[in-house]
Amino acid sequence: MSNDTFRIRSLRLFENSPVAGPLITLIAIYILFLFITPNFATWRTLSGIVTAVSISGIVTIGITLLMISGEFDLSLAPMIAMAGYLFGSVSVGADSLITNTLAGWGLPVAVGQGNVTLAIILGLGVPMLMGLVNGLILISTNVPSFIVTLGTRQIYRGIVWIVAGAELLQVLDDPVVYEVFNGRFELLNNFIKNNIIGPESRDRVNFRYATLWLIGLVALYQTLLVRTSFGNHLFAIGGNAGAATAQGVRSAKARVYSFMISGLLAGFAGMVQFSQFKSVRVAEQTGIELTAIAGAVVGGALLTGGYGSVWGALVGVMLISVLRSGVILLKIPFVPADNFPAIVGVTIIASVIFNNYLRNRSTS
Amino acid sequence: MTKNIMEKVAEKRQKDLFADEPVIVDMKNVVKRFGTVEALRGVDFTVRKGEVRALMGDNGAGKSTLIKVLTGVHTLTSGQITFDGEDVQINSPADARALGIETCYQDLALIPLMSIWRNFFLGRELVTNIGPIKWLRRQEMARQCKESLLDIGIHIRSAEEKVGKMSGGERQSIAIGRAIHFGAKLLILDEPTSALSVKETNKVLDYIRAAKERGLPVIFITHNVNHIYEVSDSYTIIRQGQSVGTYQKGELTQQDIADLITGAREK
């Protein structure tokens, strides 16, 4: 009897969770690749997949919050680039338009004299303001966010172009903050190398700190989403905006906040990315918004709003990354390595069908 | 011909059982224009404490507009609203809620993909403030929600269940239970039975009775003349943005009501 109750309860828990569908798919595909793909069952592949997911994963958190409230933001790539330029220039005091202008304004930074605190404030603050502008345009005009951010995407790109002086920024210094944001996670790498795979193995492990940041942020925002009234309101606005307003939810405020959060996270992603590559260009990460939307949707979020989870979105981007690596390693005839997007496309559609099936079971 | 109806009313004039009760809502000369369209053309509408009032009218007659003015979805163009003895300005649903006006709309009622307790407490969550963060007291809300619903005779398996899984009647019950739980002073139901089976409809009518037993005044919009006889004490007929009149139960035949709604017997 108690066994029965347990089974029913766990099944219900499972049905009510948007993570269920994508997680099943991820595990199934991962196991499938373990068996059929040469070189897939290596630490190198696993750590490569996880590292690749970190930056897009951070962006996907913001997109997921927006999608749950029924909105989109297509202007995240310029925010990432903006954060990269501001953070990169100011952290080391690169000889750039940004450093010189800020120094001219009397801010505590000069060529050759970086200011890490200011770099972080700008790297997070400016993209957050860009998100604020998106949100304010949305609530004051009622133009769909898809259109608003399609416009600001071009405008922001133009602003980045001006701020960057149309140049690639590259730095050679290596301040500690880069290590903290996205250095090699040698403690873990060495542990795995010495204790699990053995020092003689030719397999290489390359985890980075960005993964820890990602896990922390996912936990933080998932908690915010399901445990606070702000999160509750995002679900309500996306699920039925009219009902939410009729129940006294201040939807304008919540929507503006979610755009600011999305900008903030894009800014953080930009800093993490710069910390790894120490360079940034104007067209950095163009198109990442669509990857993030795909990740969120594969991860169980509804394109129409009102349903989804940050965990699910993380699983979604993982799934896409696993597929990419798997398909490339598989060397399928007629599907060359750079043709993996075709496979990803199939997965997006298939997993959404599967997610819909699970969701309908839980709601009707 | 209308004269005939009025004569009949005069003959069968019923005592207004609530005539001595205090007025809960009093709308005077309410006008609402959408651009050049005049949806309400000077409507007077009064409801007293403890009564169940039906609001009837053809599609587009203005009954929903009247209700939406009262609940802050629309702001009135001109006119005056007195609620619970005080002149009020209702500019948003939040204003209406703060006054104690609880509404369940056909289209704006609930969020199917959210759980019962989240719907029940939406916009009025029980929270613990941790700095700027409003931490939801989830178990407490789930418990209170389940108890409140049980109190008016609604059994739910779990407050964690999604509203989308519930039947139409059960969904209405959440709105009614919510109104009672939060100590509303007036409950408004917009066509609560329009999409329901006979069995479900009867359940909803029971819930309306449960609300009435607790002294909660109810206004409900309906197309169904039978419902008036089942639960309401009186009914107001709206036609072309104006109030035709308010009648006590038993004053008019169903045919009379139908004629007044459609305007088949013009003055």
Interface residues (C-beta under 8 A of the other chain):
Chain A: R12 N16 L224 R227 T228 S229 F230 N232 H233 F235 A236 G239 N240 G242 A243 A244 T245 A246 Q247 G248 V249 R250 L302 G306 Y307 R359 S362 T363 S364
Chain B: T71 V73 P93 A94 R97 T103 Y105 D107 L108 A109 L110 I111 P112 L113 M114 S115 R118 L122 G123 R124 E125 V127 I133 K134 W135 L136 R138 S158 E160 K162 G164 K165
